[in-house]
């Protein structure tokens, strides 16, 4: 049965590149374990 999993994280703007670097590595792991799609977004408030 398909499902959607979502996360919302608070990341300081100063750490944006560190977040992107970490997400890139983590996304590869998620895909290896069966994820079919991954979406990232950055929202400034």
BAFI-3210 file (N, C-alpha, C; in Angstrom, 3 decimals, decimal comma, padded with zeros to 6 digits):
// residues 45
n [1|2|3|4|5|6|7|8|9|10|11|12|13|14|15|16|17|18|19|20|21|22|23|24|25|26|27|28|29|30|31|32|33|34|35|36|37|38|39|40|41|42|43|44|45]
n.u [000,836|000,703|002,175|002,539|005,158|006,138|008,177|008,890|011,286|013,035|015,493|018,287|018,986|021,679|022,688|021,951|023,385|024,714|022,518|021,529|023,689|023,661|021,069|021,281|023,012|021,480|019,186|020,034|020,268|017,594|016,436|017,733|016,489|013,910|012,357|010,445|010,247|011,542|011,225|012,420|012,296|012,747|011,721|011,389|010,712]
n.v [-001,170|002,177|005,127|008,425|010,241|012,863|015,631|018,452|020,796|023,058|025,132|027,124|030,003|030,471|027,936|026,778|025,708|023,550|022,002|021,370|019,864|017,666|016,670|015,858|013,647|012,017|011,612|009,832|007,491|007,096|006,585|004,198|002,533|002,279|004,598|006,459|009,002|012,216|015,307|018,533|021,650|025,158|027,506|030,840|032,805]
n.w [000,000|-000,935|000,527|001,942|003,277|005,334|006,339|008,387|008,939|011,029|010,028|010,463|008,453|008,032|007,999|005,649|003,380|004,570|005,273|002,692|001,687|003,479|003,019|000,362|000,544|002,247|000,707|-001,276|000,206|001,008|-001,495|-002,175|-000,392|-001,263|-001,718|-004,031|-004,923|-004,102|-002,547|-001,981|-000,318|000,328|002,541|003,248|006,019]
ca.u [000,000|001,541|001,937|003,331|005,799|006,610|008,873|009,120|012,425|013,476|016,933|018,713|019,432|023,135|023,014|021,265|024,248|024,938|021,289|021,494|024,703|023,172|019,891|021,735|023,513|020,369|018,279|020,564|019,929|016,148|016,167|018,203|015,564|012,578|011,650|010,288|010,341|011,943|011,066|012,990|011,994|013,242|010,762|011,877|009,593]
ca.v [000,000|003,375|006,134|009,646|010,596|014,239|016,227|019,890|021,068|024,446|025,195|028,516|030,385|030,338|026,517|026,292|024,845|022,306|021,224|020,859|018,801|016,510|016,138|015,176|012,330|011,242|011,245|008,629|006,366|006,881|005,962|002,815|001,776|002,171|005,842|006,646|010,431|013,046|016,738|019,448|023,064|026,074|028,591|031,912|033,477]
ca.w [000,000|-000,987|001,556|001,848|004,529|005,216|007,479|008,383|009,810|011,174|009,789|010,349|007,119|007,995|007,820|004,448|002,558|005,321|005,110|001,318|001,592|004,224|002,330|-000,849|000,958|002,801|-000,377|-001,920|001,085|000,902|-002,791|-002,085|000,441|-001,833|-002,028|-005,475|-005,192|-002,966|-002,817|-000,992|-000,563|001,334|002,690|004,116|006,699]
c.u [000,891|001,205|002,847|003,886|006,351|007,257|008,947|010,229|012,706|014,998|017,321|019,245|020,946|023,571|022,405|022,141|024,533|023,718|021,228|022,486|024,225|021,992|020,285|022,235|022,369|019,417|018,740|020,200|018,433|015,800|016,612|017,208|014,115|011,806|011,563|010,440|010,748|011,806|011,661|012,515|012,535|012,290|011,342|010,676|010,068]
c.v [001,246|004,341|007,329|009,937|012,006|014,721|017,735|020,148|022,560|024,458|026,666|028,813|030,224|028,891|025,930|025,340|023,526|021,404|020,594|019,709|017,525|015,861|015,374|013,774|011,441|010,779|009,985|007,385|006,055|006,182|004,503|001,936|001,860|003,448|005,984|008,109|011,171|014,500|017,525|020,851|023,891|027,249|029,608|032,629|034,756]
c.w [000,000|000,150|001,290|003,229|004,368|006,491|007,294|009,389|009,862|011,053|009,673|008,945|006,975|007,741|006,551|003,634|003,267|005,217|003,726|001,156|002,287|003,503|001,074|-000,522|001,457|001,703|-001,093|-001,100|000,987|-000,403|-002,802|-001,333|-000,021|-002,091|-003,544|-005,872|-003,932|-003,397|-001,664|-001,333|000,599|001,380|003,661|004,718|007,331]
res [x|x|x|x|x|x|x|x|x|x|x|x|x|x|x|x|x|x|x|x|x|x|x|x|x|x|x|x|x|x|x|x|x|x|x|x|x|x|x|x|x|x|x|x|x]
***
